[in-house]
């Protein structure tokens, strides 16, 4: 978003917040422009995923309905042609600005300016292309196609605005501008809930969500380890029972209690370690598949497989101690008499 941008959305972004029936309207651009003292600092967005065709080529990408201030608010430089103008918005012109990756997929090395594309069955004329930029939260911004917000509303069959972005002149002025924005919306929509958040606040909310997800996954992993450990313990107890005569014979031939204990402990660790290696292989394979199929990178830290292997071996040691001690304490005379 940028450190000095404020994103205004209906409802609350707090975890556990109830969904809101509030909605933003195109007229709120002027409302917030008056609140911050600059209408050129307010940009609109209404988005939808649509199928875009050019001849026999097609891509499914995000169509972003915006107004003429987006280039200034989001610092999106134009590579060729021009961006959407106020006249385009006012007259609902069917014009479009392509992201660099969409332009390459649809037109290759051909200059797309002046050519036409079909978005959800409606023809749009290309007036410009964006310079290559990065991604936002793993989403490729180069794949976006921008059209006038009014044309997007007609195309999507909606009257709402998904969000408004406000560019603060300085970072220090953000708190005061946030308050003015929320006060202006509260006056126009009494009783409705809106949020005005910065990039830092959004990242904080995402961090909270990821933290909760981590706790849930940790709880699931702990339960899985407990169930698996109990299973290993039961298997080793059965093994001790079935090999009682073998244990008695070994002890009669001079094997010490410690030797028997170490043997069964090693067997338990081998059992869980093999399971751990299989799990690591499946996890790495799933990560590679996710990276190949999704724009979001799925990276594995070098220490993760080592930690997984260590935990699996630790489970074998912890849950293998009791069966191993039981085997080591068997009386050789009693063990040899066992059928």
C-alpha positions in Angstrom: 0.0 0.0 0.0 2.7 2.5 1.0 3.6 3.9 4.4 1.5 7.0 4.0 -1.7 5.4 2.5 -4.9 4.9 4.4 -7.3 2.2 3.2 -11.0 2.9 3.9 -13.3 -0.1 3.9 -16.9 -0.9 5.1 -17.1 -2.8 8.4 -14.5 -3.7 10.9 -11.1 -5.4 10.2 -10.8 -6.5 13.8 -10.6 -10.3 14.4 -14.0 -11.5 15.4 -15.8 -8.4 14.1 -19.3 -9.0 12.7 -19.8 -8.5 9.0 -21.1 -5.1 8.1 -24.0 -4.1 5.8 -22.3 -0.7 5.3 -21.1 0.2 1.8 -19.1 3.0 0.2 -20.4 5.0 -2.7 -18.7 6.9 -5.5 -19.8 10.2 -4.0 -17.7 9.4 -1.0 -14.6 10.3 -3.0 -15.6 14.0 -2.8 -16.6 13.5 0.9 -13.2 12.2 1.8 -11.5 14.7 -0.5 -13.1 17.5 1.5 -12.2 15.8 4.8 -8.5 15.6 3.9 -8.4 18.8 1.8 -7.4 17.2 -1.5 -9.8 15.2 -3.8 -6.7 14.1 -5.9 -5.5 12.2 -2.9 -8.5 9.8 -2.9 -8.7 6.8 -5.2 -11.4 4.2 -5.7 -11.4 0.5 -6.2 -14.1 -2.0 -7.1 -12.7 -5.4 -8.1 -13.8 -8.7 -9.7 -12.1 -11.6 -11.3 -13.1 -11.8 -15.0 -12.1 -13.7 -18.1 -10.3 -11.5 -20.7 -10.0 -12.5 -24.3 -8.1 -11.3 -27.3 -8.7 -13.6 -30.4 -7.9 -17.1 -29.3 -5.9 -16.0 -26.2 -7.5 -15.6 -22.8 -6.5 -14.9 -19.2 -8.5 -14.8 -16.0 -7.4 -11.8 -14.0 -8.4 -9.1 -11.6 -10.4 -6.2 -13.2 -9.9 -3.1 -11.0 -12.4 -0.2 -11.4 -10.6 3.0 -10.5 -10.7 6.7 -11.0 -8.2 9.1 -12.4 -6.2 9.7 -9.2 -4.8 6.1 -8.8 -1.6 6.9 -10.6 -0.9 9.6 -8.1 -2.2 7.9 -5.0 -0.5 4.5 -5.6 2.5 5.9 -7.5 1.7 3.6 -10.5 3.8 4.9 -13.5 2.5 4.5 -17.0 4.9 2.7 -19.5 3.0 3.6 -22.7 -0.2 5.5 -23.5 -2.1 7.2 -20.7 -4.1 6.4 -17.7 -7.9 6.8 -17.1 -9.1 10.4 -17.1 -12.0 12.1 -15.2 -13.8 12.3 -18.5 -13.5 8.5 -18.9 -15.1 8.0 -15.5 -17.9 10.6 -16.1 -18.9 9.2 -19.4 -18.4 5.5 -18.5 -16.0 4.9 -21.4 -15.0 1.4 -22.1 -11.2 1.9 -21.9 -8.6 -0.1 -20.1 -5.0 0.1 -18.8 -3.1 -3.2 -18.8 -0.6 -4.5 -16.3 2.7 -5.6 -17.9 2.1 -9.3 -17.4 -1.4 -9.2 -18.8 -0.1 -7.2 -21.8 2.5 -9.9 -22.5 0.1 -12.8 -22.2 -2.5 -11.2 -24.4 -0.4 -9.4 -27.0 3.2 -10.7 -26.7 5.6 -8.2 -28.2 2.9 -6.4 -30.1 2.0 -2.8 -28.9 -1.5 -3.1 -27.4 -2.3 0.6 -27.4 -5.4 1.2 -29.4 -6.3 -2.5 -29.7 -9.4 -4.1 -28.1 -9.9 -6.7 -25.5 -13.1 -8.4 -24.4 -13.8 -8.4 -20.6 -16.8 -10.6 -19.6 -18.2 -10.3 -23.1 -17.8 -6.5 -23.3 -15.3 -4.8 -25.6 -12.8 -2.3 -24.1 -10.1 -0.3 -25.9 -6.6 -0.2 -24.5 -5.3 3.2 -23.8 -2.2 2.4 -21.7 0.1 -0.1 -20.0 1.7 0.0 -16.6 5.4 -0.2 -15.7 6.4 -3.5 -14.0 5.8 -3.4 -10.2 6.0 -5.9 -7.4 3.3 -7.9 -5.7 1.0 -7.0 -2.7 0.5 -9.7 -0.1 1.6 -12.3 -2.8 -0.8 -10.9 -5.4 0.8 -10.1 -8.8 -0.2 -6.4 -9.5 1.2 -6.7 -13.0 -1.7 -8.9 -13.9 -4.3 -6.3 -13.1 -6.4 -4.5 -15.7 -7.7 -1.1 -14.8 -11.0 0.3 -16.2 -13.0 3.4 -15.2 -14.8 2.8 -11.9 -18.2 3.6 -13.5 -17.6 1.2 -16.3 -16.6 -1.5 -13.8 -19.8 -0.9 -11.8 -21.9 -1.4 -14.9 -19.8 -4.4 -16.0 -20.1 -6.1 -12.6 -23.7 -5.0 -12.0 -23.0 -3.2 -8.7 -23.3 0.3 -7.3 -20.9 -0.2 -4.4 -17.2 0.8 -4.0 -15.1 -1.9 -2.4 -12.6 0.5 -0.9 -11.1 4.0 -1.0 -7.4 4.8 -0.7 -6.4 8.1 0.8 -2.8 9.4 0.4 -1.7 11.4 3.5 0.8 14.2 2.8 3.1 12.9 5.6 3.2 9.9 7.9 2.8 12.1 11.0 -0.5 13.4 9.6 -2.1 10.0 9.3 -3.8 9.8 12.7 -5.5 13.2 12.3 -6.6 12.3 8.7 -7.9 8.9 9.9 -10.1 10.7 12.5 -11.4 13.2 9.9 -12.3 10.3 7.5 -14.2 8.3 10.1 -16.0 11.4 11.4 -17.1 12.4 7.9 -18.4 8.8 7.2 -20.1 8.7 10.6 -21.9 11.9 9.8 -23.1 10.7 6.4 -23.8 7.1 7.5 -24.9 7.2 11.1 -24.8 3.8 12.8 -22.7 2.2 10.1 -19.2 0.9 10.8 -16.1 1.8 8.7 -12.4 1.2 9.1 -9.6 3.5 8.1 -6.4 1.5 8.3 -2.7 1.9 7.3 -0.3 -0.7 6.0 1.1 -1.2 9.4 -2.3 -1.9 10.9 -3.2 -4.3 8.1 0.1 -6.2 8.7 -0.6 -6.3 12.4 -4.1 -7.8 11.8 -2.5 -10.4 9.4 0.1 -11.1 12.0 -2.7 -11.8 14.6 -4.5 -14.1 12.2 -1.3 -16.0 11.4 -0.6 -16.2 15.1 -4.0 -17.8 15.8 -3.5 -20.1 12.8 -0.1 -21.1 14.2 -1.7 -22.0 17.6 -4.4 -24.1 15.9 -1.8 -25.9 13.8 0.4 -26.4 16.9 -2.5 -27.9 18.8 -3.3 -30.2 15.9 0.3 -31.3 15.7 0.5 -31.9 19.4 -2.6 -34.1 19.4 -1.2 -36.0 16.3 2.1 -36.5 18.1 0.3 -37.8 21.2 -1.8 -40.2 19.3 1.2 -41.4 17.3 3.3 -41.7 20.4 0.7 -43.8 22.1 0.5 -46.0 19.0 4.3 -46.5 19.0 4.2 -47.4 22.7 1.5 -50.0 22.2 3.3 -51.5 19.2 6.5 -51.8 21.3 4.6 -53.3 24.2 3.2 -56.0 21.8 6.7 -56.5 20.5 8.1 -57.1 24.0 5.3 -59.5 24.8 5.9 -61.5 21.6 9.7 -61.6 22.1 9.7 -62.5 25.7 11.6 -65.8 25.2 14.1 -64.0 23.0 14.7 -61.5 25.7 15.1 -64.2 28.3 17.6 -66.1 26.1 19.7 -63.0 25.5 19.8 -62.2 29.2 20.7 -65.9 30.0 23.6 -65.5 27.5 24.9 -62.5 29.3 23.0 -59.5 27.9 22.6 -56.8 30.5 19.4 -54.9 31.4 20.9 -51.8 29.8 21.6 -53.7 26.5 17.9 -54.8 26.2 16.7 -51.3 27.1 18.9 -49.7 24.4 17.9 -52.3 21.8 14.1 -51.6 22.2 14.7 -47.9 22.5 16.6 -47.8 19.2 13.8 -49.8 17.6 11.2 -47.3 18.8 13.3 -44.3 17.5 13.8 -46.0 14.2 10.1 -46.5 13.9 9.2 -42.9 14.6 12.2 -41.6 12.5 11.0 -43.5 9.4 7.6 -41.9 9.9 9.2 -38.5 10.3 11.2 -38.9 7.1 8.0 -39.9 5.2 6.3 -36.8 6.6 9.2 -34.6 5.6 9.1 -35.9 2.1 5.4 -35.4 1.8 5.6 -31.9 3.3 8.4 -30.9 0.9 6.5 -32.3 -2.1 3.3 -30.4 -1.1 5.3 -27.2 -0.7 6.9 -27.6 -4.2 3.4 -28.3 -5.7 2.0 -25.3 -4.0 4.8 -23.1 -5.3 4.2 -24.4 -8.8 0.4 -23.9 -8.7 0.0 -20.7 -6.7 1.4 -17.2 -7.0 2.2 -17.2 -3.3 5.7 -18.5 -2.6 5.8 -21.6 -0.3 9.3 -21.5 1.2 10.8 -24.1 3.6 13.4 -23.0 6.1 16.5 -25.1 6.2 15.9 -25.9 9.9 12.3 -27.1 9.5 13.2 -30.6 8.2 15.8 -30.9 10.9 13.3 -29.9 13.6 10.7 -32.3 12.2 13.2 -35.2 12.3 14.3 -34.3 15.8 10.8 -34.1 17.1 9.9 -37.5 15.5 13.0 -39.1 17.1 12.1 -37.4 20.4 8.7 -39.0 20.3 10.2 -42.4 19.8 12.5 -41.9 22.8 9.7 -40.5 25.1 7.1 -43.2 24.2 9.6 -46.0 23.8 11.2 -45.7 27.3 8.3 -47.6 29.1 8.3 -50.6 26.8 12.1 -50.7 26.7 12.3 -50.6 30.5 9.7 -53.4 30.8 11.8 -55.5 28.4 15.0 -54.8 30.3 13.5 -55.8 33.7 12.2 -59.2 32.6 13.5 -62.1 34.7 15.3 -64.4 32.3 14.0 -67.6 34.1 10.4 -66.4 33.8 10.9 -65.2 30.3 12.3 -68.5 29.1 9.3 -70.3 30.6 6.9 -68.1 28.7 5.0 -69.8 25.8 
